[in-house]
Amino acid sequence: MTTEPVRVLVADDHPVYREGLARVIARHPEFDLVGDVGCGREALEEIRRLTPDVAVVDLRLPDLDGISIVESVVRDGSPARVVILSAYEESATVYRAIASGARAYLLKVCSGEVLCGTILAVARGETVIPASLQSGLASEIRARREQRDDPMLTVRELEILRLAADGLSAPEIAARLVISVTTVKTHLQHVYAKLEVSDRAAAVATALRRGLLT
C-alpha cells in the first residue's frame, strides 16, 4: 500500500532560516512541502487554504505569533497539526504552547533529523516535547496546580488589565500610573501567561469570565 506524503507548511520570518527548513523538508520523500511563508497572518491564511497535515511555525512571527496561530487553528477545527519552533526555553512558554493545542515544541537549534522525526510523529497523532524541556514543563504544571488557590493576578496586574479593558493603550496606561511603557508591557505579558492567552482582548474576556474584573 502506498503511503501519501505528509503535507507540510513552514512559517518563519527569517528568510535564510526558512529556506533552510524548506530544503531539509523538501529533500525527504516522506514530505510534500506545500508552502513557506514569512509572517503570522499569511501562515494562518495558508493553513486555512492549503490544510497541510503539519504546519511548522516560528513562535515569534510578525503580526501574529505562533501560539495565536495554534489557537486559531484549534478554533477553526482544522485538521492541521502545529509544531512550534522557538529559541525560547522558558517553561511557561512551553506550557502555553502545548496547552493551546500545539502538537510539538522544538528549539531552533534542533537537528534536521529531529525536526523531520517530529513532523512524522505529529502527523501520526503524537505530541512531541524534547527531553531537555520536559522537566521544566513538569515543574510548571506542578507550580500552576499549587497556585490555583492563590490570587490569580497581583493588584498591579489587575489595575493595568482594568485600564486595558477600558481601551487605554500601553503608553496611556503608563502615563496614568506614572510607570514606564516597558513595565506596563511586562505586567501584561505576565497577565497573558497567567490567564493562558496571547493577546489583550482574550485576557480581558477570560478575566471577565472568571470574575476577576467587575
Secondary structure, 3 states (H helix, E strand, C coil): CCCCCEEEEEECCCHHHHHHHHHHHHCCCCEEEEEEECCHHHHHHHHHHHCCCEEEEECCCCCCCHHHHHHHHHHHCCCCEEEEEECCCCHHHHHHHHHHCCCEEEECCCCHHHHHHHHHHHHCCCCECCHHHHHHHHHHHHHHHHCCCCCCCCHHHHHHHHHHHCCCCHHHHHHHHCCCHHHHHHHHHHHHHHHCCCCHHHHHHHHHHCCCCC
